[in-house]
Amino acid sequence: MLSGESLVAVLVLLPVATAAASLAIKDERWRWLLIILPSGVLIAASLLLLAQVLENGPLTFTPSGPWDSLILIVELVLLAYFVYVGVARRHLLVLGLGATQLVLFALFKFAWLPSGFKVQPAFHIDLLAVIMCLVISVIGSLIVMYALNYMQSHERHLKLGATRQHVFFFYLVGFLGAMNGVVFANSLLWFLLFWGLTTLCCYHLIRHDLTDEAEQSGLRALWMNLVGGLALVTGMSLAYQASGSLSLLDLTGFGTVAPVMLLPLALFCFAGFTKAAQVPFQGWLLGAMVAPTPVSALLHSSTMVKAGVYLVLRLAPGYEGTYLSAGIAVFGAFVFMITSVLAISQNVSKRVLAYSTISSLGLIICCAGINTGLAIAAAIALIIYHAVVKGVLFLAVGIMEQSIHSRDIEDMEGLVTRLPALAGMAIIGMVVMLFVPFGVLFAKWAGLQAAAAAPTVWFSLVVTFLVVGSAAGIVFWVRWIGRLMSHTAAGAGAPEAAPPEAEPRGSLSYLVVAVLLAGGVVLSVLAAPLVSYLISPAGAAMGYNPALDTAGWHLKTPFGFFTPWVLFVVIGAALLLPTLLVRVRTEDIRPVYLCGEHRASTAGGPVFTSLGDQAVPLVTGGFYWSRAFGERSLNVWVNGAGIALLAALFVGVIV
């Protein structure tokens, strides 16, 4: 069996090598082999790493040789490239932020750090890091495989004369290695390098189609992430001055740090907020929806944005019980609520997914701020379940978009009859996001109980935010399910207005969506073992007492039971018995009554006689409350409130 160090090398370097080969080899037939084989190796390596850490405990090591010099060179080149982008694109924010970060990092490295300074160990891989690695390597690899089919259709749709898939897969696959580096690194010098590489990949993947909108969205993502990078470098400088260390283990110490360390930790958390697209930085994630769907699924659902919440969660033991912790909880709960409300007004599918992603990330950050054993367990569970299920929804929407040539939810009406397999998987994915007894709801349940049990007055506000946000989530998910299941193209008993479209169900894209969906359901059924063998030990390794009783297949907190398998049996029976016992005959179906005589349906749908014997076609549609909950109405207030909460957080830490 490979050693732990070898597995880490595979998980970081194999994607980089695969990306380089993809850039060099443009033949499509070789690309499939080049992507699928390394993806299988990454999945296997991440599972082997899990087995080793479960058996032997955390893995720590420091690469020998010239690695420190190499990462220094790459970091300087990377920052110089960001400056070049600012000059070439004439973007003053990118130029200013890139140049400031480059100068500050150079001063820190060459003027403040002693010569030969090293961080021991450079890498620390515990169960939290392994959970993140599984999300990156398993879900990320499946998304990369999905992209093989998707990008062929994408380029045909754009009618490109020459393919750019080799460039696309260079950044897409290379990103997996950078993300694994982020979650493995204990040295902040290594961490900063991998953090910057994820920003680089994000920028190029968003701008991949090279349209004006894609270019502007890429630049917006770049400058907002550079704000976080600057906060990270500033925090590193302050942390070294205060403690003489650049080790994440030393900075948190598995316990509350000295007050002088709270400002560096606040800056690190702020960097996490920008990467996770929290208010007021949500604009870069919303703009990133212009990118091809695999980018949305990989960077903006399952992995890159998770780097931000991972950093906040990783630092949680260091700020436990402080004002910073309470401030993070309130901020995360506010983002969860307000972005759920904003999602109600959206009729574009990918924007709904974007807002719901930002909302879920806010909930994870809130749990990190609540900072109890139950809250940390809820945060880890949310990372797992959200990555799997939101990956399903992004990928399903990508296929829908290519099938109906629209992202509008209204245009998805009746897809359950035209694309039954795809629409069925999307509906099940939304049910898994929303309803009992699936894992996402279990994680929200645990987070809400953790907030309710917190002793300070601030957490009454947190609970209120969480309740309102959860209610808003029900609205936009149920409405979308309704559009997919509604069918008014023909009257009852009348022939279909258009024959169902053929579904390429044997394609790799469909297979990936089905595998991820099955994973979300299975992990929900196995919620208790997952908590017992992975989530609770991960929290314990961070210094938190297990807060969930997992005797048998039950989950229990001081507030009550969560019994997944019992609920699955009941729901399964409720769905199966009507199917077996009830038969609906065509002659029993009657057209809907809308206060008028039903006429023969036309190709446009059912028609009714209304006032004055006028023929009125039946038109249905969702209601989006855009005037009350729209971005135009709320964005100024939302961004202002987000800035005010962040300002209060930093003022409280400094004072």
Steps between C-alpha positions, in 0.01 A plus 500: 500500500619852424621707794303801613760736353474325164122523503517872573747543214263315266201707607682831447738430211303255284235761409777745415672247275168402340420866438836555330447195281149618410643833388754327278273229354213639296373174353154438641533120511812519715341761723231258616762248605714776648214624719323179602802297614652769728152574636469138609846517659405817691183340635693189609779706658255709703331185633836346590598820680176483699578142601851594615388802705219300662747228594809702594374849586604831343784496248769768527810552288721765340635458144879497486727656241442826312122504539494819709698687234273364229178610665650846561581536130157378392326733747692804373431407137131450580467842665693661215256338257205654684669840462548428128127418465414834661725683253391301194128528578533859622327404823616730779363286784678186381818700441491673838411194703749277318782752533426565869494129576824444308682780684368398842588134446851590377558721805371232732711224346826685444500771768306358796545124490847377603708326234434128482170526691300175474165388632487156661301311388419643158204262463252379761230263379230420754144374446366847414763531226421148377125576485579803287735290288219249438269782390768634265634173362182292477236759411750717313623208288142402411429857392814503284380179332158658446674786321629265228150466354384845597782698337448325168138619493602840638743567217254378239246743639750787480604390149868540579738461210778361720463316828622649829429189703871442564519838676175436686614164639841641588343736753214269600720200589786709636255660737447166678869483592499860627194434715651188654806711579280756679344242732828314567722802573594587856765754399338830412767551234387186320137584572534845339644346182221248456241764590631726223502213250130438561440870425698469177303195384171666595580809294590309185212254523241775540635689198538183293246593230676837449175696460484851643275378781736212579802732503332746736378222728848350513654834596237552770579159645871579484493831682260378769719197567808722502337696783499174694858423397612841630321433830678164519846651450424776752379244752815292449717803573310585818490137612877464465563822691268386780603135528814442294324215319334440164356161589123463504538247781691753711265787419191316620670280757181293535376762743418868526797715403633813670305820425789632289438216253134577443567767235710264283234233539232753403698587186534131412125454546436807285709337226277196538190718465621640167585154365158373611327797327337624818322837503616752373723285275217289356528678165794295379317169549184627331705630206686170479179328389588618147768230493437149364300288745790275613668817627191591701477150644870460582621843605183661623317216666713206599854625546638853467240675711545219753861619541363812665277319748777245560736778615237648735426153639868408532562810715189452716683351804716813515215749538259283701317698768613841372320800353640395162316169526166666578555752220566222249184319610282809455662587165460147362138478615423836338651387169305173520174689547540786255633295207217249548256791477674636189477156337119523512503778237718310251359328192841407352589151616874550549443818699266312732771238545759774556296674769414172670870410497596830664220442752625151590856627536370770733339229712830309521678821607226563756555152646875568522417817694260322736807289572363211704545130437151473351550806278834377368345161422218678315751705301696192392180317406387800295831505311451135402132500413495839331793412274336179381146627449583843360734328256200295380289812448765701316579211266133422434430866420796498261345217297158668514648822365655318207173315433255794512751782431384698800585547868159645582304294752180593316633328187550183705125453544401141439853366457392200702312385189756606238823409683368262765828347616682832530207688652442211741861514620479878542175473698645232727807721548280790610307271733831386650593869552169579665314223674521249785676259538785598268842609616481871417197545722665293774800736492272807513311342789823452692615855424170650615510298822858613562394864458199455729720348769762778493494702824546860377231746400651532151384153413133595521574716196687210337204265550264758349721536192524123459123450526421772245769372262373144525144612425620694194684192378177301500344762270755497219563124501131404504419753228771358275378144561152621407616642167677177409193291586233731358372415155244717324611458140188293428162449658419191698455205274626698198810404306836651593577833338846374414656156523744444787860577416743212482733478798860380453477297820806294420728803494773555757331823611178319597698229674689753715176672605347162592807394699509825697127481570533142621785615722283772656219255575730227634690743722164619636395144582839447665491828694553332836806292397639804317475705818636219714802404290592825324332822614526459878864378484583798278355736759680316781831536313439877505443492876119489516300254706264284291150646532299233319409166651525250215399178671368272229344685207362787707636851542422670826565841652371642828204635297382178341551217250574493128427150367589484130426137428154507660409810303626342178281194559192715564558726199580202277173334601307824443635520146485133413156401628299749288699390197408136561138548609367793297442491126396817318320444170522752219121533487500600867715806437316829460631836384566763763208738558585869474153658524435445132403233249790285386559495125706259294869554568722650236872462444545792735322324788154489662247765398198623698195709420503813709294822515335593174556148369864587439748215468769538763806271505612366834833652600674399821810635664685540825474802727835652593421802721771690314375836619525403867796260495681598181865597478409851389296550816730335751860503375594842638362408841645150490851614413481785750393263777777254406764773512362625833515151654858449379598844632343418837686171507839666447426791735405256773817296447726807503333663800 
